[in-house]
Amino acid sequence: MAKAAKAKTLYTCSECGGQSPKWTGQCAACGAWNTLVESVEQAASAHRFQALAKSSPVRKLADIEASDVPRFTTGVGEFDRVLGGGLVPGGVVLIGGDPGIGKSTLLLQSLAEIARERPALYVSGEESGAQIALRAQRLGLIGEASAAGDLGLLAEIQLEKIQATIDEQRPEVAVIDSIQTIYSEALTSAPGSVAQVRECAAQLTRIAKQTGTSIIMVGHVTKEGSLAGPRVLEHIVDTVLYFEGDTHSSFRLVRAFKNRFGAVNELGVFAMTEKGLRGVANPSALFLSQHEQSVPGSCVLVTQEGSRPLLVEVQALVDTAHVPNPRRLAVGLEQNRLALLLAVLHRHAGIACFDQDVFLNAVGGVKITEPAADLAVLLAIHSSMRNKPLPKGLITFGEVGLAGEIRPSPRGQDRLKEAAKLGFSMALIPKANAPKQAIDGLKVIAVDRIEEAIDRVRDLE
């Protein structure tokens, strides 16, 4: 009897998808370390790779008519905000997050609202139909006042059967929960492998572009919090969303990291209730602690998340270090940025923390990445060191440079208006952000150096 041909082994990079015939510590394509995963080489077939759209002749850019992308709402306001106004026909959305944080709950609620006006399909590869029906009943989505009963449900993990169902049912929105459980018969590797995830995502994207169906894929995340599978997965899709927040907290944040049809870094705020996720109309209230009186080490920052200004309380605790190497710990802010700001505070304001432990926290579990938080961080640290609270009703924002200068932040006018709307009376801001016209109820103090900012705060005490 003839011996069966031995399957050829390949090593695929989980970051870029590059392949190598043998394992090496570093990927030759992208330079990433320890990212090569063993897989079996697949035989090429003629039907696997098809164009994502019909071919068209070359046209001059000036001759192409530009038009707005039509959208339709998901029925969940905060979800629409993150998507840039709603779903786009033929768009592909990838949403990731920790297990149990609310991805399936949010999508089931959205599809229940969409099913009122247009056909929708929920494809589950992780739960049975009975489990999803039980969740819909618990969320109050099945009843006379709801159209969730018209929502199509398919419990399937084979890509070809999912594709046949989409071709037959022609839904306008389809949810794939999750992409790591789907497999294609064209490949012999197991579901969740690099090859399967990449191939299934590419085929689903082709389906979306050809049929106009909006497809939302749920993705698992690694222990580091990034999406599992090859990095090319995020390049294939149109929109990438991440769920943030602690599973022990009742609040959830959905952030857009990529959006071909809208702004990135948009933030949606939800509260987890017995009836599912509910949008929060005034998210600034979540991130502000309700102190009966002013406390040392607390400063209110006006940060910008996409098109939305948010007020966040930044808390600092400075205490005498009892070890040779003082601790520097930041929760919700960049730790390396904290060390940089402490050096600026010492060099330009003469305030030394080399023998102090410094702990920093952004209240409410929000993650602040923009440098406009620099000034609030330094004022909170200075307040904690002196054990004196900042003036009541004070808000601030501004980037601090290595030379001690305070740089302007984008959309300063919107930040000031949001602070005034919530009842704050004083604003310490960069001089370049000073408004040309006075804002009712808000006293604006404009500074251009960190030492000047600290002096002005001391004068207000």
Legacy VTK file of the C-alpha trace (Angstrom):
# vtk DataFile Version 3.0
C-alpha trace
ASCII
DATASET POLYDATA
POINTS 461 float
0.000 0.000 0.000
1.230 3.464 -0.818
2.162 5.559 2.146
0.104 8.691 2.747
1.987 11.908 2.079
3.233 13.527 5.237
1.580 16.860 5.984
4.002 19.728 5.630
4.343 21.940 8.702
4.425 25.732 8.464
4.867 28.368 11.138
2.572 31.381 10.888
3.094 34.716 12.656
0.122 35.666 14.828
0.906 39.378 14.381
1.298 39.814 10.613
0.350 36.415 9.166
3.795 35.840 7.647
4.861 32.215 7.164
8.136 30.389 7.713
9.090 26.757 6.947
10.760 26.405 10.346
10.424 27.949 13.768
12.552 30.969 14.543
12.437 33.197 17.558
11.735 36.302 15.478
9.311 36.725 12.579
11.264 37.656 9.452
8.319 39.658 8.058
7.450 42.010 10.923
10.243 41.488 13.450
7.954 40.380 16.314
9.399 37.904 18.819
7.865 34.549 19.825
4.796 34.953 17.580
5.248 31.961 15.237
2.530 29.317 15.677
2.742 25.824 14.171
0.155 24.965 11.514
-0.323 22.556 8.625
0.210 23.798 5.077
-3.062 23.943 3.187
-3.499 22.963 -0.426
-4.593 25.870 -2.583
-8.035 25.689 -4.140
-9.450 27.744 -6.940
-12.558 28.955 -5.116
-10.938 30.234 -1.908
-9.854 33.661 -3.045
-12.428 35.774 -4.764
-12.651 39.488 -5.239
-14.241 41.415 -2.396
-16.129 43.518 -4.928
-16.837 43.460 -8.666
-13.965 44.683 -10.773
-14.330 48.119 -12.340
-12.309 50.092 -14.880
-9.812 52.723 -13.811
-11.428 56.127 -13.309
-10.035 59.514 -12.476
-10.571 60.604 -8.896
-12.162 63.899 -10.011
-14.810 61.977 -11.985
-15.973 59.922 -9.005
-18.991 61.364 -7.223
-18.519 61.508 -3.454
-21.596 60.737 -1.385
-22.300 60.169 2.278
-22.411 56.578 3.449
-26.009 55.606 4.304
-26.461 54.332 7.862
-29.162 52.764 9.938
-29.491 52.845 13.695
-28.938 49.895 16.018
-31.590 51.153 18.423
-28.965 51.652 21.161
-27.838 55.291 21.253
-24.437 54.772 22.863
-23.649 51.936 20.443
-24.552 54.203 17.503
-22.213 56.891 18.881
-19.245 54.517 18.939
-20.014 53.285 15.423
-20.072 56.856 14.133
-23.835 57.178 13.776
-24.970 53.611 13.103
-24.223 50.561 10.968
-23.144 50.850 7.330
-24.532 48.373 4.758
-21.727 45.986 3.855
-19.591 47.132 6.786
-17.716 44.651 8.964
-17.366 45.341 12.708
-15.094 43.445 15.092
-15.839 43.785 18.805
-13.607 42.326 21.520
-13.518 42.249 25.294
-13.003 40.092 28.359
-15.315 37.097 28.930
-18.580 38.021 30.640
-18.213 41.770 30.110
-21.403 42.074 28.024
-20.531 41.646 24.326
-23.256 39.098 23.574
-25.779 40.979 25.712
-25.225 44.249 23.842
-25.438 42.600 20.418
-28.581 40.664 21.312
-30.234 43.881 22.499
-29.179 45.686 19.310
-30.435 42.924 17.018
-33.751 42.840 18.886
-34.235 46.535 18.054
-33.025 46.139 14.464
-35.409 43.207 13.900
-38.342 45.609 14.325
-37.675 47.142 10.895
-35.298 44.882 8.960
-34.267 41.202 8.839
-31.444 40.236 11.207
-29.562 37.022 11.960
-27.707 35.929 15.103
-25.151 33.152 14.494
-23.952 31.556 17.713
-20.985 29.230 17.814
-20.635 29.183 21.596
-24.200 28.862 22.929
-27.218 26.816 21.986
-30.475 28.336 20.818
-32.101 27.532 24.173
-29.397 29.455 26.058
-29.845 32.530 23.861
-33.629 32.353 24.181
-33.250 32.177 27.956
-31.036 35.281 27.930
-33.495 37.138 25.687
-36.306 36.264 28.079
-34.253 37.438 31.068
-33.534 40.738 29.315
-37.212 41.228 28.516
-36.656 41.057 24.756
-39.388 38.490 24.073
-42.950 39.684 24.463
-45.746 41.649 22.878
-43.831 44.947 23.021
-40.702 43.504 21.440
-39.812 42.215 17.991
-37.010 39.946 19.195
-39.233 36.980 18.366
-38.692 37.792 14.659
-34.902 37.648 15.062
-33.321 34.784 13.125
-31.113 32.464 15.179
-28.583 29.927 13.901
-26.370 27.763 16.123
-23.590 26.770 13.715
-19.796 26.850 13.478
-19.219 25.748 9.862
-18.496 28.684 7.578
-20.040 27.153 4.458
-23.392 26.552 6.208
-23.361 30.097 7.607
-22.689 31.440 4.130
-25.557 29.398 2.655
-27.915 30.680 5.369
-26.965 34.303 4.688
-27.491 33.777 0.936
-30.922 32.256 1.601
-32.203 34.571 4.351
-30.617 37.815 3.044
-30.409 39.533 6.453
-29.360 43.165 6.578
-27.394 42.564 9.805
-25.663 39.366 10.928
-23.774 38.746 14.178
-21.063 36.057 14.333
-20.456 35.047 17.959
-17.580 34.372 17.846
-15.064 34.318 14.985
-12.724 32.004 16.952
-15.322 29.202 16.917
-15.944 29.256 13.143
-14.129 26.860 10.827
-13.987 26.320 7.072
-13.969 22.901 5.384
-11.339 24.221 2.970
-8.805 24.078 5.808
-7.858 21.133 7.993
-6.684 23.105 11.019
-8.803 23.393 14.152
-11.214 26.291 14.860
-9.454 29.227 16.490
-6.119 28.600 14.742
-4.376 31.427 12.922
-5.236 30.026 9.503
-8.921 29.423 10.322
-9.490 32.835 11.910
-7.829 34.620 9.019
-9.637 32.618 6.333
-13.093 32.806 7.953
-12.766 36.560 8.555
-11.747 37.125 4.932
-14.654 35.041 3.604
-17.178 36.787 5.870
-15.840 40.145 4.726
-16.283 39.057 1.104
-19.885 38.056 1.880
-20.568 41.443 3.474
-19.175 43.401 0.532
-21.005 41.335 -2.088
-24.413 41.092 -0.402
-24.492 44.411 1.497
-25.076 42.612 4.792
-23.574 44.353 7.823
-21.595 41.738 9.747
-20.572 42.103 13.394
-17.938 39.623 14.580
-17.194 38.953 18.240
-13.509 38.316 18.977
-11.836 36.737 21.985
-9.026 38.613 23.731
-5.724 37.406 25.136
-4.642 37.797 28.753
-2.894 41.043 27.713
-6.269 42.417 26.534
-5.560 42.414 22.776
-7.651 40.547 20.233
-6.688 36.906 19.871
-5.640 35.572 16.483
-3.552 37.150 13.743
-3.078 40.905 13.741
-4.256 40.950 10.140
-7.775 40.337 11.488
-7.982 43.985 12.567
-6.794 45.142 9.132
-9.483 43.174 7.284
-12.491 44.667 9.093
-13.841 48.217 8.823
-14.379 48.939 12.517
-12.675 47.630 15.664
-14.393 48.104 19.040
-13.174 47.137 22.509
-15.162 46.601 25.689
-13.457 48.107 28.730
-14.284 48.102 32.425
-14.145 45.816 35.406
-16.521 42.857 35.375
-17.141 43.528 39.096
-18.376 47.051 38.301
-21.803 47.883 36.902
-20.383 50.237 34.251
-19.003 49.295 30.835
-17.116 51.370 28.278
-17.046 50.632 24.540
-14.241 52.365 22.654
-13.588 52.555 18.887
-9.947 52.000 17.920
-10.508 51.855 14.169
-13.405 53.118 12.088
-13.347 53.606 8.330
-16.762 55.258 8.463
-16.401 57.498 11.511
-14.161 58.984 14.165
-11.835 56.837 16.254
-11.525 56.992 20.053
-15.272 57.509 20.415
-16.534 56.266 23.761
-19.862 54.691 24.650
-20.815 54.402 28.332
-23.216 51.708 29.545
-24.615 50.602 32.876
-25.218 46.888 33.411
-28.695 46.340 34.840
-31.041 43.387 35.304
-32.542 44.233 31.898
-29.177 44.350 30.107
-26.960 47.259 29.121
-28.418 50.748 29.261
-26.773 53.871 27.856
-25.664 56.517 30.346
-26.890 60.000 29.417
-24.435 61.901 31.651
-21.235 59.816 31.870
-19.262 62.580 33.613
-21.223 61.843 36.782
-19.753 58.320 36.844
-16.169 59.521 36.983
-16.609 62.205 39.642
-16.539 61.158 43.299
-19.155 62.778 45.484
-17.108 64.275 48.308
-18.989 66.157 51.022
-16.031 68.535 51.202
-12.862 69.097 49.214
-10.116 66.544 49.867
-6.354 66.770 49.250
-4.961 64.995 46.185
-8.109 65.281 44.070
-8.281 67.235 40.807
-11.013 67.258 38.154
-9.825 66.864 34.560
-11.805 67.596 31.400
-10.708 64.933 28.917
-11.876 64.494 25.345
-13.045 61.086 24.145
-13.714 61.420 20.427
-16.384 64.095 20.086
-17.439 63.886 23.747
-15.862 65.883 26.602
-15.793 63.968 29.900
-15.060 65.157 33.416
-12.862 62.680 35.276
-11.520 62.903 38.808
-7.780 62.258 39.061
-6.630 61.231 42.546
-3.045 61.246 43.824
-1.585 59.929 47.063
1.954 60.958 48.018
3.440 59.282 51.086
6.888 58.878 52.624
8.762 55.945 51.095
10.045 53.314 53.516
12.158 51.492 50.931
15.247 52.649 49.006
13.328 52.722 45.705
10.070 54.737 46.011
7.065 53.277 44.218
5.418 54.890 41.194
2.015 53.384 40.453
-0.600 54.689 38.002
-4.047 53.147 37.417
-5.886 54.405 34.340
-2.975 56.604 33.242
0.424 55.900 31.692
3.019 54.905 34.265
5.987 56.114 32.196
4.261 59.464 31.808
4.032 59.739 35.604
7.809 59.375 36.013
8.349 62.022 33.333
5.974 64.488 34.998
7.603 64.032 38.399
10.957 64.988 36.847
9.384 68.120 35.294
7.808 69.030 38.646
11.195 68.822 40.372
13.212 70.597 37.679
10.906 73.524 36.946
8.762 73.931 40.067
11.311 72.876 42.684
9.024 70.200 44.173
10.933 66.952 44.798
9.347 63.506 45.172
12.497 61.366 45.106
11.852 60.108 48.667
8.073 59.746 48.278
5.785 56.959 47.068
3.407 58.338 44.417
0.116 56.581 43.607
-2.214 57.831 40.877
-5.751 56.764 39.981
-8.424 57.782 37.478
-11.784 57.348 39.239
-14.398 55.093 37.672
-12.100 52.681 35.836
-11.673 54.939 32.796
-8.372 54.831 30.892
-6.917 58.219 29.971
-4.395 58.207 27.139
-4.291 61.824 26.000
-1.506 64.129 27.313
-4.071 66.775 28.311
-4.186 65.022 31.705
-0.640 66.200 32.592
-1.617 69.402 34.377
-4.341 67.682 36.433
-1.858 64.971 37.491
0.716 67.499 38.715
-1.855 69.594 40.586
-3.231 66.470 42.297
0.292 65.395 43.324
1.106 68.879 44.629
-2.167 68.969 46.584
-1.462 65.605 48.202
2.085 66.576 49.138
0.910 69.730 50.896
-2.174 67.955 52.317
-4.302 70.877 51.133
-7.289 70.487 48.825
-7.516 72.392 45.562
-10.043 75.241 45.357
-13.616 74.011 45.177
-15.151 74.081 41.704
-11.792 73.989 39.876
-11.267 72.038 36.640
-8.156 71.860 34.512
-6.562 70.362 31.414
-3.324 70.872 29.496
-0.202 69.061 28.307
3.060 69.731 30.165
6.300 69.686 28.157
9.787 68.778 29.335
10.726 72.457 29.362
7.925 73.162 31.851
5.644 74.818 29.314
1.895 74.115 29.267
0.765 73.240 25.760
-2.775 73.693 24.427
-5.234 70.817 24.079
-7.628 70.287 21.167
-11.276 71.388 21.419
-10.687 73.511 24.485
-13.926 75.456 24.006
-16.022 72.274 24.164
-14.254 71.213 27.359
-14.949 74.540 29.047
-18.621 74.505 28.040
-19.049 70.990 29.457
-17.474 72.065 32.765
-19.699 75.135 32.992
-22.772 73.012 32.242
-21.962 70.763 35.208
-21.604 73.674 37.610
-17.830 74.221 37.869
-16.814 77.814 38.512
-13.042 77.979 37.812
-10.837 76.636 35.047
-7.024 76.549 35.031
-6.086 76.031 31.389
-3.258 76.674 28.875
-3.004 80.275 27.702
-3.466 79.187 24.073
-6.874 77.680 24.993
-8.203 80.887 26.577
-11.650 81.621 25.098
-12.167 84.844 23.147
-15.566 85.349 24.756
-16.412 84.851 28.412
-18.331 81.724 29.413
-21.209 82.330 31.808
-20.461 81.178 35.362
-16.878 80.116 34.614
-13.768 82.053 35.675
-10.893 81.187 33.341
-7.276 81.347 34.543
-4.806 80.984 31.658
-1.171 80.007 32.337
1.772 78.996 30.156
4.262 77.535 32.707
3.923 74.810 35.327
5.432 76.976 38.068
2.948 79.722 37.216
0.064 77.233 37.472
1.149 76.115 40.947
1.569 79.728 42.101
-1.935 80.616 40.893
-3.417 77.642 42.756
-1.674 78.720 45.955
-3.068 82.239 45.545
-6.592 80.842 45.256
-6.368 78.849 48.507
LINES 1 462
461 0 1 2 3 4 5 6 7 8 9 10 11 12 13 14 15 16 17 18 19 20 21 22 23 24 25 26 27 28 29 30 31 32 33 34 35 36 37 38 39 40 41 42 43 44 45 46 47 48 49 50 51 52 53 54 55 56 57 58 59 60 61 62 63 64 65 66 67 68 69 70 71 72 73 74 75 76 77 78 79 80 81 82 83 84 85 86 87 88 89 90 91 92 93 94 95 96 97 98 99 100 101 102 103 104 105 106 107 108 109 110 111 112 113 114 115 116 117 118 119 120 121 122 123 124 125 126 127 128 129 130 131 132 133 134 135 136 137 138 139 140 141 142 143 144 145 146 147 148 149 150 151 152 153 154 155 156 157 158 159 160 161 162 163 164 165 166 167 168 169 170 171 172 173 174 175 176 177 178 179 180 181 182 183 184 185 186 187 188 189 190 191 192 193 194 195 196 197 198 199 200 201 202 203 204 205 206 207 208 209 210 211 212 213 214 215 216 217 218 219 220 221 222 223 224 225 226 227 228 229 230 231 232 233 234 235 236 237 238 239 240 241 242 243 244 245 246 247 248 249 250 251 252 253 254 255 256 257 258 259 260 261 262 263 264 265 266 267 268 269 270 271 272 273 274 275 276 277 278 279 280 281 282 283 284 285 286 287 288 289 290 291 292 293 294 295 296 297 298 299 300 301 302 303 304 305 306 307 308 309 310 311 312 313 314 315 316 317 318 319 320 321 322 323 324 325 326 327 328 329 330 331 332 333 334 335 336 337 338 339 340 341 342 343 344 345 346 347 348 349 350 351 352 353 354 355 356 357 358 359 360 361 362 363 364 365 366 367 368 369 370 371 372 373 374 375 376 377 378 379 380 381 382 383 384 385 386 387 388 389 390 391 392 393 394 395 396 397 398 399 400 401 402 403 404 405 406 407 408 409 410 411 412 413 414 415 416 417 418 419 420 421 422 423 424 425 426 427 428 429 430 431 432 433 434 435 436 437 438 439 440 441 442 443 444 445 446 447 448 449 450 451 452 453 454 455 456 457 458 459 460
